[in-house]
Amino acid sequence: MKLSKDIQLNEPFNMSKVLKLVQLCSTFSSDIYIHKNMTAYNSKCVLGTANIIISMKENDHFFISADGSDAKEALDQVGAFFEKTGAESPVKV
């Protein structure tokens, strides 16, 4: 099952937050991607995730997707992570 969620970044991410995000995503069997500018980045990969997240500025929009048996739980927890660390979900898709 593939699900996605729109996210708006309220404050820039640092490398510490990126590492925590990758660690969280790695706990799920689902494929989890961050999508920005028609490119998808594997959120279980530190370099790809750091590349996209650290380059984002305040109020940038992107979306995350999860595809797999635990996609709903993954998307809920990753969405909650972004909400706690400086982002919000303006639209649920």
C-alpha positions as CSV (number, residue, x, y, z in Angstrom):
1,M,0.0,0.0,0.0
2,K,1.5,3.4,-1.0
3,L,0.7,6.4,1.0
4,S,2.0,10.0,1.0
5,K,1.9,13.1,3.1
6,D,2.6,16.8,2.2
7,I,5.0,18.5,4.6
8,Q,6.1,22.2,5.0
9,L,9.4,22.8,6.7
10,N,9.2,25.5,9.4
11,E,12.8,25.6,10.3
12,P,16.0,24.3,8.7
13,F,17.3,20.8,9.6
14,N,20.8,20.1,10.9
15,M,22.7,16.9,10.5
16,S,21.7,15.6,13.9
17,K,18.0,15.8,12.9
18,V,18.8,14.1,9.5
19,L,20.5,11.2,11.3
20,K,17.5,10.8,13.6
21,L,15.2,10.7,10.6
22,V,17.3,8.1,8.8
23,Q,17.4,6.0,12.0
24,L,13.6,6.2,12.4
25,C,12.9,5.3,8.7
26,S,15.3,2.4,8.9
27,T,13.1,0.8,11.6
28,F,10.3,0.1,9.0
29,S,10.2,-2.5,6.2
30,S,8.4,-0.1,3.9
31,D,10.2,2.0,1.3
32,I,10.1,5.6,2.5
33,Y,11.0,8.4,0.2
34,I,11.3,12.2,0.4
35,H,10.0,13.9,-2.8
36,K,11.1,17.4,-3.9
37,N,11.4,18.9,-7.4
38,M,10.4,15.7,-9.1
39,T,13.2,13.7,-7.5
40,A,12.7,11.0,-4.9
41,Y,15.3,10.5,-2.1
42,N,15.5,7.3,-0.1
43,S,15.0,8.3,3.5
44,K,17.0,5.3,4.7
45,C,20.1,6.7,3.0
46,V,22.1,9.3,5.0
47,L,23.7,11.0,2.0
48,G,20.5,11.3,-0.1
49,T,18.4,12.5,2.9
50,A,21.1,15.0,4.0
51,N,21.4,16.3,0.5
52,I,17.7,17.2,0.2
53,I,16.8,18.1,3.7
54,I,19.7,20.3,4.6
55,S,19.3,22.2,1.3
56,M,15.7,23.1,2.1
57,K,14.8,26.5,3.5
58,E,12.1,27.6,5.8
59,N,8.6,27.2,4.3
60,D,9.7,24.8,1.6
61,H,7.2,22.1,0.7
62,F,7.9,18.5,-0.1
63,F,6.2,15.2,0.5
64,I,7.0,11.9,1.9
65,S,5.8,8.5,0.7
66,A,5.8,5.1,2.2
67,D,5.1,1.8,0.3
68,G,4.9,-1.5,2.0
69,S,3.2,-3.6,4.7
70,D,3.8,-1.0,7.5
71,A,3.4,2.1,5.3
72,K,0.6,3.7,7.4
73,E,2.6,3.3,10.6
74,A,5.8,4.5,8.9
75,L,4.1,7.6,7.5
76,D,2.4,8.4,10.8
77,Q,5.6,8.2,12.7
78,V,7.7,10.0,10.1
79,G,5.1,12.7,9.9
80,A,5.1,13.0,13.7
81,F,8.9,13.3,13.6
82,F,8.7,16.2,11.2
83,E,6.0,17.9,13.2
84,K,8.2,17.6,16.4
85,T,11.3,18.8,14.7
86,G,10.1,21.9,12.8
87,A,7.7,21.0,10.1
88,E,3.9,20.7,9.7
89,S,1.6,18.8,7.5
90,P,-0.6,21.4,5.8
91,V,-2.4,18.9,3.6
92,K,-3.0,15.2,4.1
93,V,-2.9,13.2,0.9
